Amino acid sequence: MNYSTLSATIGQLKQASIDAYMRGKGWRMAGDQYVLSAGTTSLSATRPNSSGSGGGRVTGLIPQAQAEEFAAAFADISDEIDALLYPWESLPDPDGIEEVLESCRRTTQRLSGASSVSNGELMAAGNIASYLKLIDQNTIALSGITIATFKAKFLAQLGVTAGGLHAISLARGANIAAQKGIWTRARKNVVEIVSNARDAMTAISSGKSGLAETTLQVAGWAGKGLSIFASGGVSVALEVVNLGISILSETDQKRVEASYKAISFD
């Protein structure tokens, strides 16, 4: 199941839901039509297409108002499904987040003030570390009240400021990395839910019980953001000690299972 096929799957859900609705009204499917036989009277109604559009045109001896009833009911079912699923049809694309994530890694690397080792790999300090060192070397020989004030009020704060910005960039990068995992799983969940609902309606339209169920696994990604951010693409040093910024590393990994059993369209 792929998120790119969601629109087609929603269309199939509409069609299956209308099939189940007609089953509840006593009609049976016969190819692209629904058929109702009562004594010597036989009626037929057109079935909507695979996108859930159209259908409901009744032929046979039936009052005009009743003939129009089905087309209106089909449209109502389709509209209700559209309203329910509209917010979930444009979830962020995780592939688009990766480019932003790599840009965040490069920023964090440049702000890094110290080298570190991760998984046996040496990660050099960023450009800012050498610039700060150069400034320090070039101002050592300078003296006087003005330069002393400048050093105390400005130069002495540069390292702390750079370290704070580095820590903030780590927290934000971890957040974005977590979002990539969250949206990947959320998109998969949406497709599963719609597909399972379609299958349940299909079962109901055949006179069986329908079971729609899925397992939601999203929350755990929040705690995985830092490891994803630090391990991919540009290497990142993780010096966030004593800067007052904490990054979530663990969350409840509990799986949430949702299921619903039904025997009719209603």
C-alpha positions as CSV (number, residue, x, y, z in Angstrom):
1,M,0.0,0.0,0.0
2,N,1.4,3.4,-1.0
3,Y,0.2,6.9,-0.1
4,S,0.3,7.9,-3.8
5,T,-2.6,5.5,-4.4
6,L,-4.7,7.0,-1.6
7,S,-7.0,8.9,-3.9
8,A,-7.8,5.7,-5.9
9,T,-8.4,3.7,-2.6
10,I,-10.8,6.4,-1.4
11,G,-12.7,6.0,-4.6
12,Q,-12.9,2.3,-4.0
13,L,-14.1,2.9,-0.5
14,K,-16.9,5.1,-1.8
15,Q,-18.0,2.4,-4.3
16,A,-17.8,-0.4,-1.6
17,S,-19.8,1.8,0.8
18,I,-22.5,2.4,-1.7
19,D,-22.6,-1.4,-2.5
20,A,-23.1,-2.1,1.3
21,Y,-25.8,0.6,1.5
22,M,-27.7,-1.0,-1.4
23,R,-27.3,-4.4,0.2
24,G,-29.0,-3.1,3.3
25,K,-31.9,-1.9,1.1
26,G,-32.4,-5.4,-0.3
27,W,-30.7,-4.9,-3.6
28,R,-28.1,-7.3,-5.0
29,M,-25.2,-6.6,-7.3
30,A,-25.2,-7.9,-10.9
31,G,-22.1,-6.6,-12.7
32,D,-22.4,-2.8,-13.0
33,Q,-25.9,-2.7,-11.7
34,Y,-28.0,-3.4,-8.6
35,V,-31.1,-5.5,-9.0
36,L,-34.2,-5.7,-6.9
37,S,-36.9,-8.3,-7.6
38,A,-40.2,-8.4,-5.8
39,G,-42.8,-10.7,-7.2
40,T,-43.3,-9.8,-10.9
41,T,-41.6,-6.4,-10.4
42,S,-37.9,-6.1,-11.3
43,L,-35.9,-2.9,-10.9
44,S,-32.3,-2.1,-11.7
45,A,-30.0,0.8,-10.7
46,T,-26.7,1.7,-12.1
47,R,-23.6,1.2,-9.9
48,P,-21.1,4.0,-9.3
49,N,-17.7,3.7,-11.0
50,S,-14.5,2.7,-9.3
51,S,-13.9,6.2,-8.2
52,G,-17.3,6.2,-6.4
53,S,-18.9,8.7,-8.8
54,G,-22.2,8.5,-10.6
55,G,-24.7,5.7,-10.4
56,G,-28.1,5.6,-8.9
57,R,-30.1,5.8,-12.1
58,V,-33.1,3.5,-11.6
59,T,-35.0,1.8,-14.4
60,G,-38.3,0.0,-14.0
61,L,-41.8,0.9,-12.8
62,I,-41.0,3.1,-9.8
63,P,-42.2,6.6,-8.8
64,Q,-40.0,9.4,-10.0
65,A,-39.2,10.6,-6.4
66,Q,-38.1,7.2,-5.4
67,A,-36.0,6.9,-8.6
68,E,-34.1,10.0,-7.7
69,E,-33.6,8.9,-4.1
70,F,-30.7,6.6,-4.8
71,A,-28.7,9.1,-6.8
72,A,-29.0,11.6,-3.9
73,A,-28.0,8.9,-1.4
74,F,-25.0,7.9,-3.4
75,A,-23.9,11.6,-3.6
76,D,-24.4,12.0,0.2
77,I,-22.2,8.9,0.9
78,S,-19.5,10.1,-1.4
79,D,-19.5,13.6,0.1
80,E,-19.4,12.3,3.7
81,I,-16.3,10.2,2.9
82,D,-14.7,13.2,1.2
83,A,-15.3,15.4,4.2
84,L,-13.9,12.7,6.6
85,L,-10.7,12.1,4.6
86,Y,-10.0,15.5,3.2
87,P,-7.6,16.5,6.0
88,W,-5.5,13.4,5.5
89,E,-5.0,13.6,1.7
90,S,-2.2,16.1,1.8
91,L,0.1,15.0,4.5
92,P,3.7,16.3,4.2
93,D,6.0,14.3,1.9
94,P,8.9,12.7,4.0
95,D,11.2,12.7,0.9
96,G,10.9,16.5,0.8
97,I,11.9,16.8,4.5
98,E,15.3,15.0,3.8
99,E,16.6,18.0,1.9
100,V,15.7,20.3,4.7
101,L,17.2,17.9,7.2
102,E,20.6,17.8,5.4
103,S,20.6,21.6,5.4
104,C,20.1,21.5,9.2
105,R,22.9,19.1,9.6
106,R,25.3,21.4,7.7
107,T,24.3,24.4,9.9
108,T,24.8,22.4,13.0
109,Q,28.2,21.2,11.8
110,R,29.4,24.7,11.1
111,L,28.3,25.8,14.6
112,S,30.0,23.0,16.3
113,G,32.8,24.2,18.6
114,A,34.4,20.9,19.4
115,S,35.4,17.7,17.7
116,S,33.9,14.4,18.8
117,V,33.8,10.7,18.1
118,S,30.7,8.8,17.2
119,N,30.6,5.1,16.3
120,G,34.3,5.3,15.8
121,E,34.1,8.2,13.4
122,L,35.9,11.5,14.1
123,M,33.8,14.5,13.6
124,A,35.8,17.7,13.3
125,A,34.8,21.0,14.8
126,G,33.0,23.4,12.6
127,N,34.3,26.5,10.9
128,I,33.2,28.7,13.8
129,A,35.7,27.1,16.2
130,S,38.7,28.2,14.1
131,Y,37.3,31.7,13.6
132,L,36.9,32.1,17.4
133,K,40.4,30.8,18.0
134,L,41.8,33.3,15.4
135,I,40.0,36.2,17.0
136,D,41.4,35.2,20.4
137,Q,44.9,35.0,19.0
138,N,44.7,38.4,17.3
139,T,43.4,40.2,20.3
140,I,45.9,38.8,22.9
141,A,48.4,41.6,22.4
142,L,45.8,44.4,22.5
143,S,45.4,46.3,25.8
144,G,43.7,49.3,27.2
145,I,40.3,50.1,28.8
146,T,38.4,50.2,25.5
147,I,39.7,46.8,24.3
148,A,39.2,45.3,27.8
149,T,35.6,46.4,27.8
150,F,35.2,45.0,24.2
151,K,36.6,41.7,25.2
152,A,34.4,41.4,28.3
153,K,31.2,42.6,26.7
154,F,31.5,41.0,23.3
155,L,34.4,38.6,22.6
156,A,34.0,36.7,25.8
157,Q,30.4,36.0,24.9
158,L,31.0,34.6,21.4
159,G,31.9,31.1,22.4
160,V,28.9,30.8,24.7
161,T,26.6,32.3,22.0
162,A,27.9,29.9,19.3
163,G,27.5,27.0,21.7
164,G,23.9,28.0,22.4
165,L,23.1,28.3,18.8
166,H,24.6,24.9,18.1
167,A,22.5,23.3,20.8
168,I,19.3,25.0,19.5
169,S,20.2,23.8,16.0
170,L,20.5,20.2,17.4
171,A,17.1,20.4,19.0
172,R,15.5,21.8,15.9
173,G,17.2,19.2,13.7
174,A,16.1,16.4,15.9
175,N,12.6,17.7,15.7
176,I,12.6,17.8,11.9
177,A,14.1,14.3,11.8
178,A,11.4,13.0,14.0
179,Q,8.8,14.6,11.8
180,K,10.1,12.7,8.8
181,G,9.5,9.4,10.7
182,I,6.1,10.6,12.0
183,W,4.8,11.6,8.5
184,T,6.2,8.4,7.0
185,R,4.2,6.3,9.5
186,A,1.2,8.5,9.5
187,R,0.8,8.3,5.7
188,K,1.1,4.5,6.0
189,N,-1.6,4.4,8.7
190,V,-4.0,6.5,6.6
191,V,-3.7,4.2,3.7
192,E,-4.2,1.1,5.9
193,I,-7.3,2.6,7.6
194,V,-8.9,3.5,4.3
195,S,-8.0,0.1,2.7
196,N,-9.3,-1.8,5.7
197,A,-12.6,0.2,5.7
198,R,-13.0,-0.5,2.0
199,D,-12.5,-4.3,2.6
200,A,-15.0,-4.2,5.5
201,M,-17.6,-2.5,3.3
202,T,-16.9,-5.0,0.5
203,A,-17.5,-7.9,3.0
204,I,-20.8,-6.3,4.2
205,S,-22.0,-5.9,0.6
206,S,-21.5,-9.6,0.2
207,G,-23.6,-10.4,3.3
208,K,-20.7,-11.0,5.7
209,S,-19.3,-9.1,8.7
210,G,-16.8,-6.4,8.1
211,L,-13.8,-5.9,10.3
212,A,-11.8,-2.6,10.0
213,E,-8.6,-2.6,12.1
214,T,-5.2,-1.0,12.1
215,T,-2.2,-0.5,14.4
216,L,-1.2,3.1,15.0
217,Q,2.6,3.6,15.5
218,V,3.5,7.2,15.4
219,A,4.4,8.5,18.9
220,G,7.7,6.6,19.2
221,W,9.3,8.6,16.5
222,A,9.6,11.7,18.7
223,G,12.3,9.9,20.7
224,K,14.2,8.8,17.6
225,G,14.7,12.2,16.1
226,L,18.2,12.9,17.6
227,S,19.7,9.6,16.5
228,I,18.3,10.0,13.0
229,F,19.6,13.6,12.8
230,A,23.1,12.7,14.0
231,S,23.5,9.5,11.9
232,G,22.6,10.6,8.4
233,G,24.4,12.7,5.8
234,V,26.8,15.3,7.2
235,S,28.3,14.2,10.5
236,V,27.2,16.2,13.6
237,A,28.9,16.7,16.9
238,L,26.6,16.5,19.9
239,E,28.0,18.9,22.5
240,V,24.9,20.1,24.4
241,V,26.2,19.7,28.0
242,N,25.4,22.5,30.5
243,L,23.5,24.6,28.0
244,G,20.0,24.1,29.5
245,I,18.6,22.4,26.4
246,S,17.4,18.8,26.6
247,I,16.4,16.6,23.7
248,L,13.9,13.9,24.0
249,S,15.5,10.5,23.6
250,E,12.8,8.1,24.8
251,T,9.0,8.0,24.5
252,D,6.3,5.4,25.1
253,Q,6.6,2.9,22.3
254,K,3.2,1.4,23.0
255,R,1.3,0.3,19.9
256,V,-2.3,1.5,19.7
257,E,-4.6,-1.0,18.0
258,A,-7.9,0.2,16.7
259,S,-10.6,-2.1,15.4
260,Y,-14.3,-1.9,14.5
261,K,-16.6,-4.7,13.5
262,A,-19.8,-4.1,11.6
263,I,-22.5,-6.2,10.0
264,S,-24.3,-3.5,8.0
265,F,-23.6,-0.2,6.2
266,D,-25.2,1.7,9.1
